[in-house]
Amino acid sequence: MAIIITDECINCGACEPECPNNAIYEGAVEWTISEGNTVTGMYTLEGGNQVDVEDKQAPIEDDYYFIVADKCTECVGFHEEPQCAAVCPVDCCVPDEDRVETEEELLAKKGRLHVA
């Protein structure tokens, strides 16, 4: 499952540099699939929509940091635990119960984002 950042976020920014997928963004910031990985061309988002990996996407949250679920692998394949949650001083990086993914699914997502 992806990790989400709750509205308890204090906007400290500790989580952002820890993400190996560059899936964490400051509130109100546009994002792209291509930032922080090696994927190119078109990418299918979890809802089925295809986007060019360079196209700017609308912010998911305006008031505090947010995690792009399409890029979050819970650090599987990189670390033993989600690094955002490990460094968050207010414990607001939590599992998103609405997006349950197996380890295999998370590794497959990592493989799509970090093309060898």
VEXVEXBA-216600 format. One line per 8 residues: for each residue x, y, z of N, C-alpha, C. Coordinates in steps of 0.2 Angstrom, whole numbers, plus 5000, padded with zeros to 4 digits. Example, Ala and Ser with C-alpha at 12.3 -4.5 7.8 and 13.67 -1.06 7.14 Angstrom:
5066 4972 5039 5062 4978 5039 5066 4984 5039; 5064 4989 5035 5068 4995 5036 5064 5000 5039
This chain:
5004 4994 5000 5000 5000 5000 5004 5006 5000; 5002 5011 4997 5005 5018 4998 5005 5021 5005; 5010 5025 5006 5010 5029 5012 5006 5036 5011; 5002 5038 5015 4999 5045 5015 5002 5049 5020; 5002 5056 5019 5003 5061 5024 4997 5064 5027; 4996 5063 5033 4990 5066 5036 4990 5073 5037; 4984 5076 5038 4984 5084 5040 4987 5086 5046; 4990 5081 5050 4994 5083 5056 5001 5085 5054
5003 5085 5047 5009 5087 5045 5011 5094 5047; 5017 5095 5049 5019 5102 5051 5024 5105 5046; 5024 5102 5040 5028 5105 5034 5035 5106 5036; 5038 5101 5039 5045 5101 5041 5050 5099 5035; 5047 5095 5031 5051 5093 5025 5056 5088 5026; 5056 5085 5032 5061 5079 5033 5060 5073 5029; 5054 5072 5027 5052 5066 5023 5054 5066 5016; 5054 5072 5013 5055 5073 5005 5062 5070 5003
5067 5072 5006 5074 5070 5003 5075 5062 5005; 5071 5059 5009 5072 5052 5011 5069 5047 5006; 5064 5050 5001 5060 5045 4997 5065 5043 4991; 5066 5037 4990 5070 5035 4984 5066 5035 4977; 5060 5036 4978 5056 5037 4971 5054 5044 4970; 5056 5049 4974 5054 5056 4973 5046 5056 4973; 5043 5053 4977 5036 5053 4977 5033 5058 4982; 5037 5062 4986 5034 5066 4991 5035 5073 4988
5030 5077 4989 5030 5084 4987 5028 5089 4992; 5030 5095 4992 5027 5100 4996 5020 5102 4994; 5016 5104 4998 5009 5106 4997 5009 5111 4991; 5004 5111 4987 5003 5115 4981 5008 5115 4975; 5013 5110 4976 5018 5109 4970 5015 5104 4965; 5016 5106 4959 5015 5101 4953 5020 5096 4953; 5018 5090 4951 5023 5084 4951 5023 5081 4944; 5028 5077 4943 5028 5073 4937 5030 5066 4939
5028 5061 4934 5030 5054 4936 5038 5053 4935; 5041 5057 4930 5048 5056 4929 5053 5059 4934; 5051 5063 4938 5055 5066 4943 5058 5060 4948; 5065 5060 4948 5068 5055 4953 5068 5048 4951; 5067 5046 4945 5068 5040 4942 5070 5040 4935; 5069 5034 4932 5072 5033 4925 5067 5032 4920; 5060 5032 4922 5055 5030 4917 5054 5036 4912; 5053 5033 4905 5052 5038 4900 5045 5036 4896
5043 5041 4892 5037 5040 4888 5031 5040 4892; 5026 5036 4890 5019 5036 4893 5019 5031 4899; 5015 5033 4904 5015 5029 4910 5007 5028 4912; 5005 5023 4914 4998 5021 4916 4998 5022 4924; 4994 5027 4926 4992 5028 4933 4988 5023 4935; 4987 5023 4942 4983 5017 4945 4976 5018 4943; 4973 5023 4941 4966 5024 4939 4965 5022 4932; 4971 5020 4928 4970 5018 4921 4972 5024 4916
4972 5030 4918 4974 5035 4914 4981 5035 4912; 4983 5036 4906 4990 5036 4903 4992 5044 4903; 4998 5045 4905 5001 5052 4905 5008 5051 4903; 5010 5057 4899 5017 5057 4898 5021 5059 4904; 5026 5055 4905 5030 5056 4912 5033 5062 4913; 5033 5067 4908 5036 5073 4909 5030 5079 4910; 5024 5077 4909 5018 5081 4910 5017 5083 4917; 5016 5089 4919 5015 5092 4926 5008 5090 4928
5007 5087 4934 5001 5085 4937 4999 5090 4942; 4993 5090 4943 4990 5095 4949 4992 5092 4956; 4994 5097 4960 4995 5095 4967 4990 5091 4970; 4991 5086 4974 4986 5082 4977 4984 5085 4984; 4988 5089 4987 4986 5093 4993 4989 5100 4992; 4986 5105 4995 4988 5112 4994 4992 5114 5001; 4990 5111 5006 4992 5114 5013 4997 5111 5016; 4999 5105 5014 5005 5101 5018 5007 5096 5013
5013 5093 5014 5016 5088 5010 5012 5083 5008; 5013 5080 5002 5009 5074 5000 5013 5069 4997; 5010 5063 4996 5014 5057 4993 5010 5055 4987; 5013 5055 4981 5010 5052 4975 5010 5045 4975; 5004 5042 4976 5003 5035 4977 5006 5031 4971; 5005 5034 4965 5008 5030 4959 5015 5030 4959; 5019 5033 4963 5026 5033 4964 5028 5030 4970; 5024 5029 4975 5026 5026 4982 5026 5019 4981
5032 5016 4983 5033 5009 4984 5034 5007 4991; 5033 5011 4996 5034 5010 5003 5042 5008 5004; 5046 5011 5000 5053 5009 5000 5055 5002 4999; 5050 4998 4997 5052 4991 4995 5057 4991 4990; 5062 4987 4991 5067 4986 4986 5073 4991 4987; 5072 4996 4992 5077 5001 4994 5079 5000 5001; 5074 5000 5005 5075 5000 5012 5070 4995 5016; 5072 4993 5022 5068 4989 5026 5061 4992 5028
5060 4998 5028 5054 5002 5031 5053 5008 5027; 5047 5011 5026 5046 5017 5023 5050 5023 5027; 5055 5026 5023 5059 5031 5026 5056 5037 5028; 5050 5039 5025 5046 5045 5027 5044 5044 5034; 5041 5038 5035 5038 5037 5042 5044 5036 5047; 5049 5034 5045 5055 5033 5050 5058 5040 5052; 5057 5045 5048 5060 5052 5050 5055 5057 5052; 5049 5055 5051 5043 5060 5052 5043 5061 5060
5044 5068 5062 5044 5069 5069 5037 5069 5072; 5032 5069 5068 5025 5069 5071 5021 5063 5069; 5024 5058 5066 5021 5052 5064 5015 5053 5060; 5015 5057 5055 5010 5058 5050 5010 5055 5044; 5016 5051 5043 5016 5047 5037 5014 5040 5039; 5008 5038 5036 5005 5032 5038 5003 5028 5032; 5002 5021 5033 4999 5017 5028 4992 5019 5025; 4991 5019 5019 4985 5021 5016 4981 5015 5015
4976 5014 5020 4972 5008 5020 4968 5007 5013; 4967 5012 5010 4963 5012 5003 4967 5009 4997; 4974 5008 4998 4978 5006 4993 4983 5001 4995; 4980 4995 4996 4984 4989 4999 4987 4986 4993; 4994 4985 4993 4998 4982 4988 5002 4977 4991; 5003 4971 4988 5008 4966 4990 5015 4968 4989; 5020 4965 4992 5027 4966 4991 5028 4965 4983; 5026 4960 4980 5027 4959 4973 5024 4965 4969
5018 4967 4971 5016 4973 4967 5020 4979 4968; 5022 4980 4974 5027 4986 4975 5033 4985 4972; 5036 4979 4971 5042 4978 4967 5041 4979 4960; 5035 4977 4958 5034 4978 4950 5033 4986 4949; 5030 4990 4954 5030 4997 4953 5037 5000 4953; 5041 4998 4957 5048 5000 4957 5051 4999 4950; 5050 4993 4948 5053 4991 4941 5050 4995 4936; 5044 4997 4936 5041 5002 4931 5044 5009 4931
5046 5011 4937 5048 5018 4938 5056 5018 4937; 5060 5013 4939 5067 5013 4938 5069 5008 4933; 5068 5010 4927 5070 5005 4921 5077 5005 4921; 5079 4998 4921 5087 4997 4920 5089 4998 4913
